[in-house]
Amino acid sequence: MNAVATTPAGRMRALGRAELSLLGRNRNAVVTALFVPLALPFSVRPAIDQMDLKGEGLSVGSVMLTAAIGFSLLFAVYSSLVGAFVARREELVLKRLRTGELGDSEILAGTALPAVCLGFVQSVLLAVACVLLLDAGAPAMPQLVVLGLLFGLVLCAALAALTASVTRTAESAQVTALPVVLVSMMGSGIIVPLQLLSDRVADVCRFLPLSPAIRLIGGGWTGDLSGYDALGAVLTALAWTVLAVFAVRRWFRWEPRR
């Protein structure tokens, strides 16, 4: 009897379905991925109302939209995946998968697939909600918004795998993910737009991992991103993505940390 041939895409889909089932059984992961990104934008609304947005050509709707998508990237994708990668490693799931047909990149991509898809769908829904409820308007350059979102999704998944490599247990995943979450929230333009920071601080913050993606999303939506600035953001995001993927291939731990 001939063995049924499989394809990388088919194997990744099967692994993604299994990971989605495991995600649904983890109450903490569901809360982190689904409800935290929805609640946090409303919690920072009072602070956004106090900002001098009109002086920089911004609106509450556009800033809230960028914040909502940023929170989705950080919590629905990055934070939830750190816990998923660590849990699967400590349960020897990743080790067993490596003995089969799946390659290393397929295992990581398949494990990340549900969270990445959830982050994408959630970002789209949040953007629509901001347009309808906060008068954020239509995106001036939708191609930059999509490009920024894709960069953000891929980079968050790669950063999650890299963070998981230095995380000892699934219980400590929230602690080890906290530095990236806090730095990105405060310095990548998610809560405070970079235009409101001093020039020196903003120049440094633009080179944080998630800053280029957030800049493409926000600038692409408002249309105030020049071609030169857009190219710089794309190149910086690409450099961070390549660096993160290389680091994952080099240092990701497949064996439990003892």
C-alpha positions as CSV (number, residue, x, y, z in Angstrom):
1,M,0.0,0.0,0.0
2,N,1.5,3.3,-1.1
3,A,2.0,6.0,1.6
4,V,0.0,9.1,1.2
5,A,2.2,12.0,0.1
6,T,2.1,15.1,2.2
7,T,3.1,18.7,1.4
8,P,4.7,21.3,3.7
9,A,1.5,23.4,3.5
10,G,-0.6,20.4,4.4
11,R,1.6,19.5,7.3
12,M,1.6,23.0,8.6
13,R,-2.2,23.2,8.4
14,A,-2.5,20.0,10.3
15,L,-0.2,21.3,13.0
16,G,-2.0,24.6,13.1
17,R,-5.3,22.9,13.7
18,A,-3.9,20.9,16.5
19,E,-2.3,24.0,18.1
20,L,-5.6,25.9,17.7
21,S,-7.4,23.1,19.6
22,L,-4.7,23.3,22.4
23,L,-5.1,27.1,22.5
24,G,-8.8,26.8,23.0
25,R,-8.3,24.6,26.1
26,N,-5.9,27.1,27.8
27,R,-8.1,29.7,29.6
28,N,-5.2,32.0,30.3
29,A,-4.0,32.0,26.7
30,V,-7.5,32.7,25.5
31,V,-7.9,35.7,27.8
32,T,-4.5,37.0,26.8
33,A,-5.1,36.5,23.1
34,L,-8.7,37.6,22.8
35,F,-9.7,39.9,25.6
36,V,-6.6,41.8,26.6
37,P,-6.1,43.5,23.2
38,L,-9.8,44.5,23.1
39,A,-9.7,46.0,26.6
40,L,-6.4,47.8,26.7
41,P,-7.1,50.4,24.0
42,F,-10.1,51.7,26.0
43,S,-8.0,51.8,29.2
44,V,-5.5,54.2,27.5
45,R,-8.2,56.4,26.0
46,P,-8.1,59.0,28.8
47,A,-4.4,59.4,28.4
48,I,-4.8,59.8,24.6
49,D,-7.4,62.5,25.1
50,Q,-4.9,64.5,27.1
51,M,-2.3,64.5,24.3
52,D,-1.8,67.4,21.9
53,L,-2.7,65.4,18.8
54,K,-4.0,68.2,16.6
55,G,-0.6,69.9,16.7
56,E,1.0,66.9,15.0
57,G,-1.9,66.3,12.6
58,L,-3.2,63.3,14.4
59,S,-6.6,62.4,15.7
60,V,-7.9,60.3,18.5
61,G,-9.3,57.7,16.0
62,S,-6.0,57.2,14.2
63,V,-4.0,57.0,17.5
64,M,-6.5,54.5,19.0
65,L,-6.4,52.4,15.9
66,T,-2.6,52.2,16.0
67,A,-2.7,51.3,19.7
68,A,-5.4,48.7,19.2
69,I,-3.4,46.9,16.4
70,G,-0.2,47.2,18.5
71,F,-1.8,45.6,21.5
72,S,-3.1,42.8,19.3
73,L,0.4,42.1,18.0
74,L,1.9,42.1,21.5
75,F,-0.7,40.0,23.3
76,A,-2.6,37.9,20.7
77,V,0.6,37.0,18.9
78,Y,3.8,37.7,20.9
79,S,2.8,36.9,24.5
80,S,0.6,34.0,23.7
81,L,3.2,32.4,21.4
82,V,6.0,32.7,24.1
83,G,3.8,30.5,26.4
84,A,2.9,28.2,23.5
85,F,6.5,27.6,22.4
86,V,7.7,27.0,26.0
87,A,4.8,24.7,26.9
88,R,5.2,22.5,23.7
89,R,9.0,22.3,24.4
90,E,8.6,21.3,28.0
91,E,6.0,18.7,27.1
92,L,8.4,17.2,24.6
93,V,5.9,17.9,21.8
94,L,8.5,19.8,19.7
95,K,11.1,17.1,20.2
96,R,8.6,14.4,19.0
97,L,7.6,16.5,16.0
98,R,11.2,16.7,14.9
99,T,11.4,12.9,14.5
100,G,8.7,13.0,11.8
101,E,8.3,14.6,8.4
102,L,8.1,18.1,9.6
103,G,11.2,20.4,9.3
104,D,12.2,22.8,12.0
105,S,10.8,25.8,10.2
106,E,7.5,24.0,9.5
107,I,7.2,23.1,13.2
108,L,7.7,26.7,14.3
109,A,5.5,28.1,11.6
110,G,2.7,25.6,12.2
111,T,2.8,26.3,16.0
112,A,2.6,30.0,15.3
113,L,-0.1,29.8,12.7
114,P,-3.2,30.1,14.9
115,A,-1.9,33.0,16.9
116,V,-0.7,34.8,13.7
117,C,-4.1,34.3,12.0
118,L,-5.9,35.4,15.2
119,G,-3.7,38.6,15.3
120,F,-4.4,39.4,11.7
121,V,-8.2,38.9,12.0
122,Q,-8.3,40.8,15.3
123,S,-6.3,43.7,13.9
124,V,-8.7,44.0,10.9
125,L,-11.8,43.9,13.2
126,L,-10.2,46.5,15.5
127,A,-9.4,48.7,12.5
128,V,-13.0,48.5,11.3
129,A,-14.3,49.3,14.8
130,C,-12.1,52.4,15.0
131,V,-13.3,53.6,11.6
132,L,-16.9,53.2,12.5
133,L,-16.9,54.2,16.2
134,L,-14.0,56.7,16.4
135,D,-14.1,58.2,12.9
136,A,-10.5,57.1,12.1
137,G,-11.2,57.5,8.4
138,A,-10.1,55.3,5.5
139,P,-6.4,54.4,5.1
140,A,-4.6,56.9,2.9
141,M,-2.0,54.3,1.8
142,P,-3.5,50.9,2.5
143,Q,-0.5,49.1,1.0
144,L,1.8,50.5,3.8
145,V,-0.8,49.5,6.4
146,V,-0.9,45.9,5.1
147,L,2.9,45.7,4.8
148,G,3.4,47.0,8.4
149,L,0.9,44.5,9.7
150,L,2.6,41.6,8.0
151,F,6.0,42.7,9.2
152,G,4.5,43.0,12.7
153,L,3.0,39.6,12.7
154,V,6.1,37.8,11.4
155,L,8.4,39.7,13.7
156,C,6.3,39.1,16.8
157,A,6.2,35.3,16.0
158,A,10.0,35.3,15.6
159,L,10.6,37.3,18.8
160,A,8.3,35.0,20.7
161,A,10.3,32.0,19.6
162,L,13.5,33.8,20.6
163,T,12.1,34.7,24.0
164,A,10.9,31.2,24.5
165,S,14.5,30.0,24.1
166,V,15.5,31.8,27.3
167,T,12.3,31.0,29.2
168,R,12.6,28.1,31.6
169,T,8.9,27.2,32.3
170,A,5.5,28.0,30.9
171,E,4.6,29.7,34.2
172,S,7.5,32.2,33.8
173,A,6.6,33.0,30.1
174,Q,4.6,36.1,31.1
175,V,7.6,37.4,33.0
176,T,10.2,36.9,30.3
177,A,7.9,38.4,27.7
178,L,7.3,41.5,29.8
179,P,10.4,43.6,28.8
180,V,9.5,43.4,25.1
181,V,5.9,44.2,25.8
182,L,6.6,47.2,28.0
183,V,9.4,48.6,25.8
184,S,7.2,48.3,22.7
185,M,4.2,49.8,24.3
186,M,6.0,52.9,25.5
187,G,8.7,53.3,22.8
188,S,7.4,52.0,19.5
189,G,4.5,54.4,19.1
190,I,1.7,52.1,20.4
191,I,0.6,54.3,23.3
192,V,2.5,57.5,22.7
193,P,3.0,58.5,19.1
194,L,6.7,59.1,18.3
195,Q,5.7,62.6,17.0
196,L,5.0,63.6,20.5
197,L,8.4,62.6,21.8
198,S,11.5,64.8,21.7
199,D,13.6,64.4,18.5
200,R,16.5,62.7,20.3
201,V,14.2,60.1,22.1
202,A,12.1,59.6,18.9
203,D,15.3,58.9,16.8
204,V,16.3,56.1,19.2
205,C,12.8,54.7,19.5
206,R,12.4,54.4,15.8
207,F,15.0,51.6,15.8
208,L,13.1,49.4,18.3
209,P,12.0,46.1,16.8
210,L,8.3,46.9,16.5
211,S,8.7,50.6,15.7
212,P,9.0,50.3,11.9
213,A,5.8,48.1,11.7
214,I,3.8,50.5,13.9
215,R,5.2,53.5,11.9
216,L,4.0,51.9,8.6
217,I,0.6,51.2,10.0
218,G,0.1,54.6,11.5
219,G,1.7,56.6,8.8
220,G,0.0,54.5,6.1
221,W,-3.3,55.2,7.7
222,T,-3.0,58.9,8.0
223,G,-0.9,59.4,4.8
224,D,1.7,61.6,6.5
225,L,4.6,59.2,5.8
226,S,6.9,60.3,3.0
227,G,8.3,57.9,0.5
228,Y,11.8,58.3,2.1
229,D,10.5,57.6,5.6
230,A,8.4,54.7,4.3
231,L,11.4,53.1,2.7
232,G,13.5,53.6,5.8
233,A,10.7,51.9,7.9
234,V,10.5,49.0,5.5
235,L,14.3,48.4,5.4
236,T,14.5,48.7,9.2
237,A,11.6,46.2,9.6
238,L,13.2,43.9,7.1
239,A,16.5,44.0,8.9
240,W,14.9,43.2,12.3
241,T,12.9,40.3,10.7
242,V,16.0,38.8,9.1
243,L,18.0,39.2,12.4
244,A,15.2,37.7,14.5
245,V,14.8,34.7,12.1
246,F,18.5,34.1,12.1
247,A,18.6,34.2,15.9
248,V,15.8,31.7,16.1
249,R,17.5,29.3,13.8
250,R,20.7,29.7,15.7
251,W,19.5,29.7,19.3
252,F,16.0,28.2,19.6
253,R,16.0,25.4,22.2
254,W,14.2,22.2,21.2
255,E,15.0,20.3,24.4
256,P,13.4,21.1,27.8
257,R,15.5,23.4,30.1
258,R,16.5,21.5,33.2
